[in-house]
Amino acid sequence: MDGLRTALEAIQAAALAYPVKDLAPQLDKAPSTLYDELSLSRESKAKLGFADAVRIMVLTKDHRPLQALAALLGYTLSRPEPISRDIHHMQALRAVTDFLEAHARGDDYQALSPVREAAVEALETLWMQRRSEVVMYRRRGPALSKVAAPAKHSWWRRWRRG
């Protein structure tokens, strides 16, 4: 298997670039043992375990072995795009913090009401955004593809306003 050899070579390259003498103690191995396990020759009886291979990828922060394994199995590997959910989290955090600061200052009800509404709106937006992500993630086939998008306002907000 040519792809397997590529993955093993990628693990070997990651370990050798890190310096094996620094990597071996973190894997609870002697450097000579790790060198034997990383050897690609057929004469070597030592075998590198999967857990050690994963730990090498984590410690070296080299993901080429993972990419080689994905290619061997017919997959492509890519980092996920940053999700805009972080922006929604920060907006919700800021709105809730503003509300808590206003409450701690002892603002009266009229001053506190718009700040509270802004915090509720930010939390609702965050909740609806996360809910739509989950719905999109769960969609697998045509039977589930007709799932309705969540409503802008939730039932409890309508009930609360009367």
Contact map, one row per residue, 1 for C-alpha under 8 A:
111110000000000000000000000000000000000000000000000000000000000000000000000000000000000000000000000000000000000000000000000000000000000000000000000000000000000000
111111000000000000000000000000000000000000000000000000000000000000000000000000000000000000000000000000000000000000000000000000000000000000000000000000000000000000
111111100000000000000000000000000000000000000000000000000000000000011011000000000000000000000000000000000000000000000000000000000000000000000000000000000000000000
111111110000000000000000000000000000000000000000000000000000000000011001000000000000000000000000000000000000000000000000000000000000000000000000000000000000000000
111111111000000000000000000000000000000000000000000000000000000000000000000000000000000000000000000000000000000000000000000000000000000000000000000000000000000000
011111111100000000000000000000000000000000000000000000000000000010010000000000000000000000000000000000000000000000000000000000000000000000000000000000000000000000
001111111110000000000000000000000000000000000000000000000000000111011000000000000000000000000000000000000000000000000000000000000000000000000000000000000000000000
000111111111000000000000000000000000010100000000000000000000000010000000000000000000000000000000000000000000000000000000000000000000000000000000000000000000000000
000011111111100000000000000000000000000100000000000000000000000010000000000000000000000000000000000000000000000000000000000000000000000000000000000000000000000000
000001111111110000000000000000000000000000000000000000000000000110010000000000000000000000000000000000000000000000000000000000000000000000000000000000000000000000
000000111111111000000000000000000000010000000000000010011000000110000000000000000000000000000000000000000000000000000000000000000000000000000000000000000000000000
000000011111111100000000000000000000011000000000000000000000000000000000000000000000000000000000000000000000000000000000000000000000000000000000000000000000000000
000000001111111110000000000000000000000000000000000000000000000000000000000000000000000000000000000000000000000000000000000000000000000000000000000000000000000000
000000000111111111000000000000000000000000000000000000011001010100000000000000000000000000000000000000000000000000000000000000000000000000000000000000000000000000
000000000011111111110010000000000000000000000000000000010001000000000000000000000000000000000000000000000000000000000000000000000000000000000000000000000000000000
000000000001111111110000000000000000000000000000000000000000000000000000000000000000000000000000000000000000000000000000000000000000000000000000000000000000000000
000000000000111111110000000000000000000000000000000000000000000000000000000000000000000000000000000000000000000000000000000000000000000000000000000000000000000000
000000000000011111110110000000000000000000000000000000000001000000000000000000000000000000000000000000000000000000000000000000000000000000000000000000000000000000
000000000000001111111110000000000000000000000000000000000000000000000000000000000000000000000000000000000000000000000000000000000000000000000000000000000000000000
000000000000001111111111000000100110000000000000000000000000000000000000000000000000000000000000000000000000000000000000000000000000000000000000000000000000000000
000000000000000000111111100000100000000000000000000000000000000000000000000000000000000000000000000000000000000000000000000000000000000000000000000000000000000000
000000000000000001111111110000000000000000000000000000000000000000000000000000000000000000000000000000000000000000000000000000000000000000000000000000000000000000
000000000000001001111111111000100000000000000000000000010010000000000000000000000000000000000000000000000000000000000000000000000000000000000000000000000000000000
000000000000000000011111111111100100000000000000000000000000000000000000000000000000000000000000000000000000000000000000000000000000000000000000000000000000000000
000000000000000000001111111111100000000000000000000000000000000000000000000000000000000000000000000000000000000000000000000000000000000000000000000000000000000000
000000000000000000000111111110000000000000000000000000000000000000000000000000000000000000000000000000000000000000000000000000000000000000000000000000000000000000
000000000000000000000011111110000000000000000000000100100000000000000000000000000000000000000000000000000000000000000000000000000000000000000000000000000000000000
000000000000000000000001111111000000000000000000000000000000000000000000000000000000000000000000000000000000000000000000000000000000000000000000000000000000000000
000000000000000000000001111111101100000000000000000000000000000000000000000000000000000000000000000000000000000000000000000000000000000000000000000000000000000000
000000000000000000000001100111111100000000000000000000000000000000000000000000000000000000000000000000000000000000000000000000000000000000000000000000000000000000
000000000000000000011011100011111110000000000000000000000000000000000000000000000000000000000000000000000000000000000000000000000000000000000000000000000000000000
000000000000000000000000000001111111000000000000000000000000000000000000000000000000000000000000000000000000000000000000000000000000000000000000000000000000000000
000000000000000000000000000011111111100000000100000000000000000000000000000000000000000000000000000000000000000000000000000000000000000000000000000000000000000000
000000000000000000010001000011111111110000000001000000000000000000000000000000000000000000000000000000000000000000000000000000000000000000000000000000000000000000
000000000000000000010000000000111111111000000000000000000000000000000000000000000000000000000000000000000000000000000000000000000000000000000000000000000000000000
000000000000000000000000000000011111111000011110000000000000000000000000000000000000000000000000000000000000000000000000000000000000000000000000000000000000000000
000000000000000000000000000000001111111000010111000000000000000000000000000000000000000000000000000000000000000000000000000000000000000000000000000000000000000000
000000010011000000000000000000000111111100000011000000000000000000000000000000000000000000000000000000000000000000000000000000000000000000000000000000000000000000
000000000001000000000000000000000011111110010000000000000000000000000000000000000000000000000000000000000000000000000000000000000000000000000000000000000000000000
000000011000000000000000000000000000011111010000000000000000000000000000000000000000000000000000000000000000000000000000000000000000000000000000000000000000000000
000000000000000000000000000000000000001111110000000000000000000000000000000000000000000000000000000000000000000000000000000000000000000000000000000000000000000000
000000000000000000000000000000000000000111111000000000000000000000000000000000000000000000000000000000000000000000000000000000000000000000000000000000000000000000
000000000000000000000000000000000000000011111000000000000000000000000000000000000000000000000000000000000000000000000000000000000000000000000000000000000000000000
000000000000000000000000000000000001101111111110000000000000000000000000000000000000000000000000000000000000000000000000000000000000000000000000000000000000000000
000000000000000000000000000000000001000001111110000000000000000000000000000000000000000000000000000000000000000000000000000000000000000000000000000000000000000000
000000000000000000000000000000001001100000011111000000000000000000000000000000000000000000000000000000000000000000000000000000000000000000000000000000000000000000
000000000000000000000000000000000001110000011111100000000000000000000000000000000000000000000000000000000000000000000000000000000000000000000000000000000000000000
000000000000000000000000000000000100110000000111110110000000000000000000000000000000000000000000000000000000000000000000000000000000000000000000000000000000000000
000000000000000000000000000000000000000000000011111110000000000000000000000000000000000000000000000000000000000000000000000000000000000000000000000000000000000000
000000000000000000000000000000000000000000000001111111000000000000000000000000000000000000000000000000000000000000000000000000000000000000000000000000000000000000
000000000000000000000000000000000000000000000000111111100000000000000000000000000000000000000000000000000000000000000000000000000000000000000000000000000000000000
000000000000000000000000001000000000000000000001111111110000000000000000000000000000000000000000000000000000000000000000000000000000000000000000000000000000000000
000000000010000000000000000000000000000000000001111111111000000000000000000000000000000000000000000000000000000000000000000000000000000000000000000000000000000000
000000000000000000000000000000000000000000000000011111111100000000000000000000000000000000000000000000000000000000000000000000000000000000000000000000000000000000
000000000000000000000000001000000000000000000000001111111110000000000000000000000000000000000000000000000000000000000000000000000000000000000000000000000000000000
000000000010011000000010000000000000000000000000000111111111100000000000000000000000000000000000000000000000000000000000000000000000000000000000000000000000000000
000000000010010000000000000000000000000000000000000011111111111011000000000000000000000000000000000000000000000000000000000000000000000000000000000000000000000000
000000000000000000000000000000000000000000000000000001111111110000000000000000000000000000000000000000000000000000000000000000000000000000000000000000000000000000
000000000000000000000010000000000000000000000000000000111111100000000000000000000000000000000000000000000000000000000000000000000000000000000000000000000000000000
000000000000011001000000000000000000000000000000000000011111110000000000000000000000000000000000000000000000000000000000000000000000000000000000000000000000000000
000000000000000000000000000000000000000000000000000000011111111000000000000000000000000000000000000000000000000000000000000000000000000000000000000000000000000000
000000000000010000000000000000000000000000000000000000001101111110000000000000000000000000000000000000000000000000000000000000000000000000000000000000000000000000
000000000000000000000000000000000000000000000000000000001000111111100000000000000000000000000000000000000000000000000000000000000000000000000000000000000000000000
000000100110010000000000000000000000000000000000000000000000011111110000000000000000000000000000000000000000000000000000000000000000000000000000000000000000000000
000001111110000000000000000000000000000000000000000000001000011111111000000000000000000000000000000000000000000000000000000000000000000000000000000000000000000000
000000100000000000000000000000000000000000000000000000001000001111111100000000000000000000000000000000000000000000000000000000000000000000000000000000000000000000
000000000000000000000000000000000000000000000000000000000000001111111110000110000000000000000000000000000000000000000000000000000000000000000000000000000000000000
001101100100000000000000000000000000000000000000000000000000000111111111000000000000000000000000000000000000000000000000000000000000000000000000000000000000000000
001100100000000000000000000000000000000000000000000000000000000011111111100000000000000000000000000000000000000000000000000000000000000000000000000000000000000000
000000000000000000000000000000000000000000000000000000000000000001111111111110000000000000000000000000000000000000000000000000000000000000000000000000000000000000
001000000000000000000000000000000000000000000000000000000000000000111111111110000000000000000000000000000000000000000000000000000000000000000000000000000000000000
001100000000000000000000000000000000000000000000000000000000000000011111111000000000000000000000000000000000000000000000000000000000000000000000000000000000000000
000000000000000000000000000000000000000000000000000000000000000000001111111000000000000000000000000000000000000000000000000000000000000000000000000000000000000000
000000000000000000000000000000000000000000000000000000000000000000000111111100000000000000000000000000000000000000000000000000000000000000000000000000000000000000
000000000000000000000000000000000000000000000000000000000000000000000111111110000000000000000000000000000000000000000000000000000000000000000000000000000000000000
000000000000000000000000000000000000000000000000000000000000000000100110011111000000000000000000000000000000000000000000000000000000000000000000000000000000000000
000000000000000000000000000000000000000000000000000000000000000000100110001111100000000000000000000000000000000000000000000000000000000000000000000000000000000000
000000000000000000000000000000000000000000000000000000000000000000000000000111110000000000000000000000000000000000000000000000000000000000000000000000000000000000
000000000000000000000000000000000000000000000000000000000000000000000000000011111000000000000000000000000000000000000000000000000000000000000000000000000000000000
000000000000000000000000000000000000000000000000000000000000000000000000000001111100000000000000000000000000000000000000000000000000000000000000000000000000000000
000000000000000000000000000000000000000000000000000000000000000000000000000000111110000000000000000000000000000000000000000000000000000000000000000000000000000000
000000000000000000000000000000000000000000000000000000000000000000000000000000011111000000000000000000000000000000000000000000000000000000000000000000000000000000
000000000000000000000000000000000000000000000000000000000000000000000000000000001111110000000000000000000000000000000000000000000000000000000000000000000000000000
000000000000000000000000000000000000000000000000000000000000000000000000000000000111111100000000000000000000000000000000000000000000000000000000000000000000000000
000000000000000000000000000000000000000000000000000000000000000000000000000000000011111110000000000000000000000000000000000001001100000000000000000000000000000000
000000000000000000000000000000000000000000000000000000000000000000000000000000000011111111000000000000000000000000000000000000000000000000000000000000000000000000
000000000000000000000000000000000000000000000000000000000000000000000000000000000001111111100000000000000000000000000000000000000000000000000000000000000000000000
000000000000000000000000000000000000000000000000000000000000000000000000000000000001111111110000000000000000000000000000010011000000000000000000000000000000000000
000000000000000000000000000000000000000000000000000000000000000000000000000000000000111111111000000000000000000000000000000001000000000000000000000000000000000000
000000000000000000000000000000000000000000000000000000000000000000000000000000000000011111111100000000000000000000000000000000000000000000000000000000000000000000
000000000000000000000000000000000000000000000000000000000000000000000000000000000000001111111110000000000000000000000000010000000000000000000000000000000000000000
000000000000000000000000000000000000000000000000000000000000000000000000000000000000000111111111000000000000000000000010011001000000000000000000000000000000000000
000000000000000000000000000000000000000000000000000000000000000000000000000000000000000011111111100000000000000000000000000000000000000000000000000000000000000000
000000000000000000000000000000000000000000000000000000000000000000000000000000000000000001111111110000000000000000000000000000000000000000000000000000000000000000
000000000000000000000000000000000000000000000000000000000000000000000000000000000000000000111111111000000000000000100110010000000000000000000000000000000000000000
000000000000000000000000000000000000000000000000000000000000000000000000000000000000000000011111111100000000000000010010000000000000000000000000000000000000000000
000000000000000000000000000000000000000000000000000000000000000000000000000000000000000000001111111110000000000000000000000000000000000000000000000000000000000000
000000000000000000000000000000000000000000000000000000000000000000000000000000000000000000000111111111000000000000100010000000000000000000000000000000000000000000
000000000000000000000000000000000000000000000000000000000000000000000000000000000000000000000011111111100000000100110010000000000000000000000000000000000000000000
000000000000000000000000000000000000000000000000000000000000000000000000000000000000000000000001111111110000000000000000000000000000000000000000000000000000000000
000000000000000000000000000000000000000000000000000000000000000000000000000000000000000000000000111111111000000000000000000000000000000000000000000000000000000000
000000000000000000000000000000000000000000000000000000000000000000000000000000000000000000000000011111111110000100100000000000000000000000000000000000000000000000
000000000000000000000000000000000000000000000000000000000000000000000000000000000000000000000000001111111110000100000000000000000000000000000000000000000000000000
000000000000000000000000000000000000000000000000000000000000000000000000000000000000000000000000000111111110000000000000000000000000000000000000000000000000000000
000000000000000000000000000000000000000000000000000000000000000000000000000000000000000000000000000011111110000000000000000000000000000000000000000000000000000000
000000000000000000000000000000000000000000000000000000000000000000000000000000000000000000000000000001111111000000000000000000000000000000000000000000000000000000
000000000000000000000000000000000000000000000000000000000000000000000000000000000000000000000000000001111111101100000000000000000000000000000000000000000000000000
000000000000000000000000000000000000000000000000000000000000000000000000000000000000000000000000000000000111111100000000000000000000000000000000000000000000000000
000000000000000000000000000000000000000000000000000000000000000000000000000000000000000000000000000000000011111110000000000000000000000000000000000000000000000000
000000000000000000000000000000000000000000000000000000000000000000000000000000000000000000000000000000000001111111000000000000000000000000000000000000000000000000
000000000000000000000000000000000000000000000000000000000000000000000000000000000000000000000000000000000011111111100000000000000000000000000000000000000000000000
000000000000000000000000000000000000000000000000000000000000000000000000000000000000000000000000001001100011111111110000000000000000000000000000000000000000000000
000000000000000000000000000000000000000000000000000000000000000000000000000000000000000000000000000000000000111111111000000000000000000000000000000000000000000000
000000000000000000000000000000000000000000000000000000000000000000000000000000000000000000000000000000000000011111111100000000000000000000000000000000000000000000
000000000000000000000000000000000000000000000000000000000000000000000000000000000000000000000010011001000000001111111110000000000000000000000000000000000000000000
000000000000000000000000000000000000000000000000000000000000000000000000000000000000000000000001001000000000000111111111000000000000000000000000000000000000000000
000000000000000000000000000000000000000000000000000000000000000000000000000000000000000000000000000000000000000011111111100000000000000000000000000000000000000000
000000000000000000000000000000000000000000000000000000000000000000000000000000000000000000000010000000000000000001111111110000000000000000000000000000000000000000
000000000000000000000000000000000000000000000000000000000000000000000000000000000000000000010011011000000000000000111111111000000000000000000000000000000000000000
000000000000000000000000000000000000000000000000000000000000000000000000000000000000000000000000000000000000000000011111111100000000000000000000000000000000000000
000000000000000000000000000000000000000000000000000000000000000000000000000000000000000000000000000000000000000000001111111110000000000000000000000000000000000000
000000000000000000000000000000000000000000000000000000000000000000000000000000000000000100110010000000000000000000000111111111000000000000000000000000000000000000
000000000000000000000000000000000000000000000000000000000000000000000000000000000000000000010000000000000000000000000011111111100000000000000000000000000000000000
000000000000000000000000000000000000000000000000000000000000000000000000000000000000000000000000000000000000000000000001111111110000000000000000000000001100000000
000000000000000000000000000000000000000000000000000000000000000000000000000000000000000100000000000000000000000000000000111111111000000000000000000000000000000000
000000000000000000000000000000000000000000000000000000000000000000000000000000000000100110010000000000000000000000000000011111111100000000000000000000000000000000
000000000000000000000000000000000000000000000000000000000000000000000000000000000000000000000000000000000000000000000000001111111110000000000000000000000000000000
000000000000000000000000000000000000000000000000000000000000000000000000000000000000000000000000000000000000000000000000000111111111000000000000000001010000000000
000000000000000000000000000000000000000000000000000000000000000000000000000000000000100000000000000000000000000000000000000011111111100000000000000000000000000000
000000000000000000000000000000000000000000000000000000000000000000000000000000000000100000000000000000000000000000000000000001111111110000000000000000000000000000
000000000000000000000000000000000000000000000000000000000000000000000000000000000000000000000000000000000000000000000000000000111111111000000000000001000000000000
000000000000000000000000000000000000000000000000000000000000000000000000000000000000000000000000000000000000000000000000000000011111111100000000000011000000000000
000000000000000000000000000000000000000000000000000000000000000000000000000000000000000000000000000000000000000000000000000000001111111110000000000000000000000000
000000000000000000000000000000000000000000000000000000000000000000000000000000000000000000000000000000000000000000000000000000000111111111000000000000000000000000
000000000000000000000000000000000000000000000000000000000000000000000000000000000000000000000000000000000000000000000000000000000011111111100000001000000000000000
000000000000000000000000000000000000000000000000000000000000000000000000000000000000000000000000000000000000000000000000000000000001111111100000000000000000000000
000000000000000000000000000000000000000000000000000000000000000000000000000000000000000000000000000000000000000000000000000000000000111111110000000000000000000000
000000000000000000000000000000000000000000000000000000000000000000000000000000000000000000000000000000000000000000000000000000000000011111110000000000000000000000
000000000000000000000000000000000000000000000000000000000000000000000000000000000000000000000000000000000000000000000000000000000000001111111001100000000000000000
000000000000000000000000000000000000000000000000000000000000000000000000000000000000000000000000000000000000000000000000000000000000000011111101100000000000000000
000000000000000000000000000000000000000000000000000000000000000000000000000000000000000000000000000000000000000000000000000000000000000000111111100000000000000000
000000000000000000000000000000000000000000000000000000000000000000000000000000000000000000000000000000000000000000000000000000000000000000011111110000000000000000
000000000000000000000000000000000000000000000000000000000000000000000000000000000000000000000000000000000000000000000000000000000000000000001111110000000000000000
000000000000000000000000000000000000000000000000000000000000000000000000000000000000000000000000000000000000000000000000000000000000000000111111111000000000000000
000000000000000000000000000000000000000000000000000000000000000000000000000000000000000000000000000000000000000000000000000000000000000000111111111000000000000000
000000000000000000000000000000000000000000000000000000000000000000000000000000000000000000000000000000000000000000000000000000000000000000000111111100000000000000
000000000000000000000000000000000000000000000000000000000000000000000000000000000000000000000000000000000000000000000000000000000000001000000001111110000000000000
000000000000000000000000000000000000000000000000000000000000000000000000000000000000000000000000000000000000000000000000000000000000000000000000011111000000000000
000000000000000000000000000000000000000000000000000000000000000000000000000000000000000000000000000000000000000000000000000000000001000000000000001111100000000000
000000000000000000000000000000000000000000000000000000000000000000000000000000000000000000000000000000000000000000000000000000010011000000000000000111110000000000
000000000000000000000000000000000000000000000000000000000000000000000000000000000000000000000000000000000000000000000000000000000000000000000000000011111100000000
000000000000000000000000000000000000000000000000000000000000000000000000000000000000000000000000000000000000000000000000000000010000000000000000000001111100000000
000000000000000000000000000000000000000000000000000000000000000000000000000000000000000000000000000000000000000000000000000100000000000000000000000000111110110000
000000000000000000000000000000000000000000000000000000000000000000000000000000000000000000000000000000000000000000000000000100000000000000000000000000111111110000
000000000000000000000000000000000000000000000000000000000000000000000000000000000000000000000000000000000000000000000000000000000000000000000000000000001111111000
000000000000000000000000000000000000000000000000000000000000000000000000000000000000000000000000000000000000000000000000000000000000000000000000000000000111111100
000000000000000000000000000000000000000000000000000000000000000000000000000000000000000000000000000000000000000000000000000000000000000000000000000000001111111110
000000000000000000000000000000000000000000000000000000000000000000000000000000000000000000000000000000000000000000000000000000000000000000000000000000001111111111
000000000000000000000000000000000000000000000000000000000000000000000000000000000000000000000000000000000000000000000000000000000000000000000000000000000011111111
000000000000000000000000000000000000000000000000000000000000000000000000000000000000000000000000000000000000000000000000000000000000000000000000000000000001111111
000000000000000000000000000000000000000000000000000000000000000000000000000000000000000000000000000000000000000000000000000000000000000000000000000000000000111111
000000000000000000000000000000000000000000000000000000000000000000000000000000000000000000000000000000000000000000000000000000000000000000000000000000000000011111
